[in-house]
Amino acid sequence: MSAGAAQVVGAVGALGLALVVVAPRRDLRVAGLALWALGCAGLTVYLAPHGHHRLLAAAAVFLAVAAAGGTWAVLRVPWLLALATLACVPARIPVHVGSTQANLLVPLYGVVVVAALALAWELCGDGSNRSRELGPLAWPVAAFVAWDGLSLLWSKDPRQGAIELLFFVLPFGLLAVVLARLVWSRAWVLTLYVQLALMALVFAVIGIVQYETRTIFWNPKVRVDNAYAPKGWFYRVNSVFYDPSIYGRFLVLGILPSLVVVLFRRGDPLWSVAAALTIVITWAGLLPSFSQSSFLALMVAIAIALVVAWGRRSLLLVGAVMVLLGVALVAFPAVRHKASLSHLTSGRSTLVSTGVKVAYHHPVTGVGVGGFKRAYADLAHLPGKEPRAAASHTTPVTVAAELGFPGLLLFLWLVVTAVVLAFRRPDRNFDGAARLAFGLALVAILVHCVFYNALFEDPSFWGLLGLVAVGARIWRPTAGADG
């Protein structure tokens, strides 16, 4: 398939997903799902490496058989989809997509296929005629996905744009819709929390062992960076994840629900003690990730949790913490020696400033999805087809550069709507605490993405959009306390 044909079919797939999200009629949603599948199939053909057709055919047959069984299970126990999604979030496998090497969530794509088949069965069968499951999020999600897909038509790097659509936006966007169809269940929400806490504990212990034994999995770049670390105590770990920052982000998501348990479920001493121990151990595993973005995301989320739990009484504590952070920053050696901003931020300030220039030069349409690196390299006169120095580290700047000012507005619409929906009058019962945990996790990811890109590439973000929509449907203005 040519690049031009792939650009068209990718845009068609994104428009199909937008139709699935907002269409009120079942026939329109079925048509949208068919267009989504067509877009995914076309992009797969375009990106499929040459010489592996038999292997891909065999994998497709195996996936179809496994998906049939998974669909049968999910149709009977829908919350299994959420558990399976969470279980597959860390499973990034290094693969080659044409000439590009990427770490893809291969097992999770099987879960997406199951979700698509389950949705198709319910839409074509006798299931309830539900629509716009994402609630207030439906229109901002659909508008952003549609504009993102259309931008592939003018992308400066169609191959990279096809990768971002096929492996992230199209599958995870559909997954958010299917997760939003879940019916709220306290038992399953509690099960999801226990699963997340146990996963975070296991990964944290692995990270602690890595730090003690000076062992790194998967990522040779981290080994090299550790070899040139200036201090003997400085040694970044990545647990089972490829990137230490992604590892840190996941542990933050594991800490926040336990924090909510400690703050809001003090009447359950067993749960409170278990949650407190989970926080301590997971925090110990987070420390050797040395992920500044993860630490900042955790602090912001903790501050919000304290404000919600303690009201005005927490403001003094939050202010004191901010002052201490400011003092620590001033005492940092690089700051005292007046190092450049680029040095303090490990070069990210330069990436941001140049990315802003890219957005300034393409204010209306942007450079198209996946085009940031190529446009950055052209502006900075960097050699090579895929210069690593042009990688983006800030999601808002990436969105502005790739999708222009309209895309940035759509992104802000989506973010503001999601945050407002997540924190709408959290009650002090089980349901309110669960909704608060979803909201804190969403805020942590959004803060993290400002300093480390990978927002739309993270299935946790899309999954939280779906779960926030599920939680919002059970909110009642007169909800009473729950023991």
N, C-alpha and C positions, 0 to 999 in steps of 0.2 A: 504494500500500500504506500502511496506517495505521501509526502508530508502535507500537501494541500488537502488531500482526501481525509487524512487523519485529523487535521484541524477542523474540518467541517463536521466529521462524525463525533469528535469530542465535544464541540459546541452543542450538537444535537442531544448528546447524552446528558449534558448539564441542564439543558432546557427541559428534558424529560424528567429529571430529578426534581426540578422546580415545580413541574406540573404535579408530580406525586405529592409534594409538600402542601400545595395550596388548593388544588382542584377540589371542588365540593362534590362532584359527581363521580360515581364508581367507574363509569366507562372512560372518563378522562384520565383517571388515575391509572387504570390498566394501560391505556395508551402511553402515558408518561413512563410507566415501568418498562414497557416494551422499548421505548426510545432510550431509556437508561441502559438497558441490557445491550441494545444495538451499539451505543456509544462505547460501553466497556469492551465489547467484542472487537469493534473496529480498532480501538487503541491497543488492544492486546495483539492483534495481527501486526500493527505498525511497529510495536516495540519488541516483538518476539525475536530473539536472536536466531540467526540463520544456522541451519544444520542440526537443529534439535527438534524437528517436527515430530518424530516418533516418540521421543521422551515427553513432549508436551501433550501429545494425543493420549498417551498412557496415563499421564497425570490427570488429564481431563476426565477420563473414564473413572479413575479411582475417586476423584473429587465428586463426581456425579453420584456414585454409589454411596459414599459417605454422607453427602449432603441430603440424600433421600432419607437416610436414617435419622440424621440430625433434625430435619424438618418435621418428621413424624414426632420426635420427642418434644420439640419446641411448640408445636401446635397443641400438645396435651399439657405441657408445663411451660408456659411462656417465659417465666422468670429464669429458666435455664439459659436463655439467650444472654441475659445480663451477666450471669455467672461465667459463662463461656467467654464472653467479651473481656471481662476482667482478667480471666486466667490467661488470655492470649496477649494482653497488652505488652508484657515484657519481651515477648518472643520475636525479636528482630533477627533475621537471618541474612548474612551477607550474600547477595546474588549479583549477577551481571545482567544488566538490561541493555542489550546492544553493546556499545563501547563504554557504558557507564556502570560503575559499581555502586550499589546502594544497599542499605540495611532495611529490608522490608519485613513487614509483619505477615509473613506467609501464612501461618496457622489462622490468623484472624480473618484472612480473605475467605477461608472456608466457612467461618461463622457468618460472614456477610452473604455468601451464597445461600446459606440456610435461611437467613433473614429475608432475602429476596424471594425465595421459594415460598416461605411461610406467608409473606405478604401477598404474593400472587394467588395463593390458594384461598386466602381469606377474601380477597377482592373479587375473585371469580366464583367463589363458593357461596355458601348461605350465611356467611358471617355478617356481623352487624355493619351497617353502612357508615362507619365512622370516617371522618375526614378532618384535616387540619389538626392532627394529634398534637402538634407542637404548640398549639394555642397561640398566644401573642407572639411567639417566636416564628410562626410559620412564614409570615410575609418577609421579615428581614432575612431569614435563612434562604428562602426561595430567591429573593432578589439578589443576594450576594452570590449564591451558587450560579445563577443564570449569568450574571455579569462576569464572573470568574471564567465560566466556560466560554462565553462569547469572546473574551479577550484572547483565547487561543488562536483566533482567526488572524490576529495581528502580532502575535508573540514574536519577539526577537530570537527566541530559542524554542521552536515547536516541539523538539524532542523532550526537553526538560519540562515544558508545559504539559505535554502528554503524560509524562511520568507523574507529575503532581496531581493531575486530574484522575488518572486511572488508579493510582495506588493510594490516594488519600481522599480527595474531595468527593468523588463519586461514590466509593464504597462506604466511607464513614458517614457521609451525609444521609445515605439510605438507612444505615444502621441507626442513626439518631431517630429517624422517623419510626422505625419498627420498635425501638425501645420505648418511644413515647406512647405506643399503643398499650403498654403494660397497664394492668389494673393494680392500684396501690395495695400492697400487702405488707403489714408490719413484720410478719414472720420472714418473708423473703428479703425485706430491707435489712433486717437484723442479720440474716445469713450472708448477705452481700458485705456487710460491715465486718463480720467475723472473717470472711475470706480475705478481704483487703488487709485487715490487721495481721493475719497469719502470713500472708505473702510478704508484707513489709518487714515483719520480724525475720523471716527466713532470709530475705535479701540483705537486711541489715547485718545479720550474723555473718553471712558470706563476705560482706564488705569489711567487717571487723577482722575476720580471719585473713583477708587479703592484705589489710594494713599491717597486721602482725607478721605475716610471712613474706611480705613484699612480693606478692604475686598478682599479676593482672591477666584477665581473660580477654580474648577477642581483639582488643585494640592495641596494635603496636605503637601507635602515636603516643598513647598515654605512657607506655614503657619508656619511650625516648624522653618525653617531658620529665618523667620522674627521675631519670638518670641525670638530668641537668638541673634538678631542683636545687635551690640555694641552701636549703636547710635539711638536716638529717631527719627531722620530724615531719617534713612535708612530703607526703606520698599520696597521690590521688588514686582512689579505687573506683571501680565501676560495677562491682558485684557481677550479676549475670547480664547486665546491660552493656551496650557497646560504648556509650558515652557517659562519663561521670555526671554530667548535668542532667541527663534524662533519668539516671539512677536517683539523683538528689530530688528531682521533681516527683518521682513516684513515692519516695519515702515521705515527702511533705504531705502528699495526698493520703498516705497511711497514718500520719500523725493526727491530722485535723479531726477525723471522726472520733478518735479516742479522746481528744481534747473536749469535744462537745459532750461526750459521755461524762467526763470528770466534772464539767461545769454545770450540766443540766440534769444529770441522773444521780445526784448525790444520795438519793434515798435508796439506791441499790448498791450497798457497799461492795459486794462481790464484783459487780461489773466495774465499779469505780476503781478498785484496786487493780483489777486486770488491765483496765484501760491505762492507768497511770504507769504500770510496768511496761506496757507496750510503748508508751511515749518515750520512756527513758531508754529502752533498748534501741528503738528505732532512731532516736536522736543520736545515740552513740554510733550507729551505723552511718548516719547522715554526715557527721563531722568529717571523716576522711574523704568524703567526696570533694571537699573544698569548692563547692559550687556556690559562688556568691549569689547568683540569681535565685537559687533554691532557698538560701538563708533569708534573703530579702522577702521572697514570696511567703515564707513561713511567718516572718515577723508581721507582715501586713495582715495576714489572715488571723493571727493570734490577737492583734490589736482590735480587729473587727469583732472577733468572738468575745473579747472582754467587754467591749462597749455594749454589745447585745446582752451579755449576761449581767453586768454590773451597772450599766447605765452611766450616769455622770461620775460615779465613784471611781470608774476606771480611767477617766481622763488624766488624772494626776499621775497614775502609774504609767500610762502610755507616754505622757510627756516626759517623765523621768527617763524612760527607756530611750526616747529619741535624743535627749540631751547626752546620755551616755554614749550613744552611737556617734553623735557628732564629736564628742571628745576623743573617742577611739579613732575616728577618721583623721582628726587633726594630729593625733599622736603617731599615725602611721608613718614610717620612715620616708616613704616616697613623697608623701604630702609635705612633710617638714623640709625636705630638700627641694621642694617646688618642682617636682617632676612634671612633665607635660601631661595634659589630659589624655593624650593617646597612650602614653606609657602607663598611666594609672588604670586605664580601662583595657589594657592589653590590645590596643589598636582598634577597639570597637568604636571609639568616638570618630575615628577617620572613616570607618565604614558607614556610620550613621550620616555624617556630613556629606559624604559623596553620594550616598543613597538619596538624601534630600535633594541634591542637585539633579539626580536622575528624574525624580518626581517633578521637580521644577521645570525641566525641559520637556516633560510629557504630561501636562496637567490634566488633560481631558481623558485620553484613552489609556495612558500608561504605556509600558513596554510589553504588556501582555503577560499572562501567567507563565511563570518559569523563565521570564526574560531578564530578571534582575542581574544575574551574574554576567550575562553577555553585555548588557547595557552598561553596567558598572565598569567592566573591563575596557569597553570602548571609550568611556569617558576618562578613565584613569590611564589609558594607553598601556594596559597590561598585556603581555604576550601570551600566546597559547589559546587553544580552543576552550579550555575549562580551567581558568586560573583560580586556584584555591583562595587567593587573597581577596577575591571578590564575593566570597560567601556572605550572605546576610545574617545578622544576629539580632535584628529587631523587627518583629512582625508588623507594627504599624508603618514603619518606613518601607518595608517590603511591599505591603499592600498599596501604599501611596505610589510607589515607583511602578509597580506592575499593573495596577488597576486604575491609576489616576485619581483625581479628586472625587469623582463619583463613587469609585470603589471604596475609598477611605470613608466616605459618608455612610455607605451601606455597612461597612465593617463596624463603625461606631454605633449605628442603629442596632445592629445585632448584639453588640457587647452591652450597651446600656439596657436594652430590653431584657437580656438574659439576667443581668445583675439585679435589676428591679424586680423581676419575676421571682428570682431565687430568695430575695430578702423581704418579700412582702409580708409584713406582720408575722414574724415567726412566733408561734405559740410555745408555751413551756411544757408541752406534753411530748410524747414519743414522736408523733408526726412532725411537730414543729422542730424538734431537735434534729430529726433526719433531714428535713428541708434545709435547716441551717448548715448541716454538714455538707450537703450538696453545694450550697452557695459559697461556703468557705473554700471548698476545693476548686470551684470555678474561679473565684477571685485569685487563688494561688496560681493557677495556670495562666491567667491573664497577666498577672504581675510578672511571672517567669518569662512569658513570651516577649516582654518588652526588652529583656536583656539577653534572651536566647530564643531565636526564632521558633521554628518547629511547633506552631500552634495548630494549624490545620493538618499537620502530619501526625498529631497526637490523637489517637482514638479516644483518650480520656476526655478531651474537650467535647467531642461530638456526643459521646455517651452521656456526659453530664448535662448537655442541652436536653437530651431526651428525658433523663431522670428528673431534671428541674421541672419540665412540663408535666410529668406524672405527678410530682409532689404538689404542683400548683393546683391541680384539679381537686385535691382533697382538702384544700384550705377552706375553712368556714369561719366567718367573722365572729360567730358565737361559740367557737370551740372552747370547751372547758378543759380543766386540768385532767391529765391522765396519769394514773398511778403506775 
